Amino acid sequence: MPHSDRMTDYVETNRRNWDERAAIHARDITGTYLLDRFRAGEDALHAIEAAELGDISGKRVLHLQCHIGRDTLCLARRGPAVTGLDFSSAALNAARRLSEETGLKADFVEGTVYQAQLLTPGPFDLVFTTWGTICWLPDLKSWANVVASVLAPGGELYFADGHPGFSVLEECDGRLVPTYDFQTPADRPLQFADETTYTGDPTVLSHQSTHEWIHSLSAVLGALIDAGLMITMFHEHEVLPWQGLGCLLPTADGLWRLPDGMPRIPLSYSVRAKKVRANKEASESQVLHR
């Protein structure tokens, strides 16, 4: 199968899985997404990004891979004009319902991250993308170029995700064992099959297969730098917003950490990057698509 056809197949496989998950997550019977509390006015951003985001009132914000829109609307509560982009129509339907229920305004656009330059060209003051996003993307160079292309001069990316040093581990007999390569080749993704989604909802998925990629820190930071962005913040965190392995324990602020007595390792990281120069590849792509 040609490379481009394989990539299309990976995306479609993942899309079918996420369409199913979106309906389950929108019901939120386990309360993982805190939707009832969010509807009642509670902020649902995790402590990491809530502390690092800063004042975004009056800004133009693009939320990539926005899923059911909860975090998009958390951003909207902070006063900016927000657009959410996701490749799942089911997720966006849920996002629009949540917008109507809360009275919080945001635009929701259907498409892949790689289509953002055409579908949501901006310019934006902030691109926001967090937690379980780039593991669904095979090509980080294109991702970074897209981010650069939609940012206004001086605009910023805020990005947070699971740490690749933790993502390579599996739990075996109470020990954390390196199991996966720290950088997954674009044409050889990891393949998983999970009967249920990660929220604890017992609904069995019809489309259980997914394709995912682990991206090294150097791949992430290097792609952003090459795209013309300047790294202005890089933090590693000993907590994670989800129970990535069975041994993780809950914290008081709703995150997860390793048990006492285990070696301290970063479970997640966050990055801010500012657009300081035009990106040649992004500019050429804009010309080609006009």
ZITA-V15060 format. One record per backbone hydrogen bond with DSSP energy under -0.5 kcal/mol. CO is the residue of the C=O (numbers start at 1). NH is the residue of the N-H. If there is no record, write none. Layout:
# ZITA-V15060
co={CO,CO}
nh={NH,NH}
This chain:
# ZITA-V15060
co={2,3,4,5,6,7,8,9,10,11,12,13,14,15,16,17,18,19,20,21,22,23,24,28,31,34,35,36,37,38,46,47,48,49,56,59,59,60,60,61,61,62,62,63,66,69,70,71,72,73,75,75,76,79,80,81,82,83,84,85,85,86,87,88,89,90,91,92,93,94,95,96,97,98,99,99,107,109,109,112,113,115,115,116,124,125,126,127,128,129,133,134,135,138,139,140,141,142,143,144,145,146,147,150,150,152,155,156,157,158,159,160,161,163,163,164,166,168,168,170,172,175,175,177,185,190,192,195,197,206,208,210,212,214,216,217,218,219,220,221,222,223,224,225,228,228,229,230,230,233,235,237,237,238,240,242,245,249,251,255,256,257,259,267,268,269,270,271,272,272,273,274,274,275,278,279,280,281,282,283,284,285,286,287}
nh={6,7,8,9,10,11,12,13,14,15,16,17,18,19,20,21,22,23,24,25,26,27,28,31,34,38,39,40,42,41,50,51,52,53,59,61,81,125,126,63,83,64,128,85,69,73,74,75,76,77,78,80,79,58,82,61,107,63,109,65,66,111,89,92,93,94,95,96,97,98,99,100,101,102,103,104,84,86,111,115,116,118,119,120,152,156,62,158,64,160,136,137,213,140,143,144,145,146,147,148,149,150,151,123,124,155,275,127,273,129,271,131,269,166,167,168,169,179,180,177,175,172,177,170,188,212,210,205,200,208,194,192,190,184,220,221,222,223,224,225,226,227,229,228,276,277,231,232,274,272,270,267,268,258,256,244,248,257,254,251,240,249,262,163,237,161,235,159,232,233,157,230,276,154,280,283,284,285,286,287,288,289,290,290}
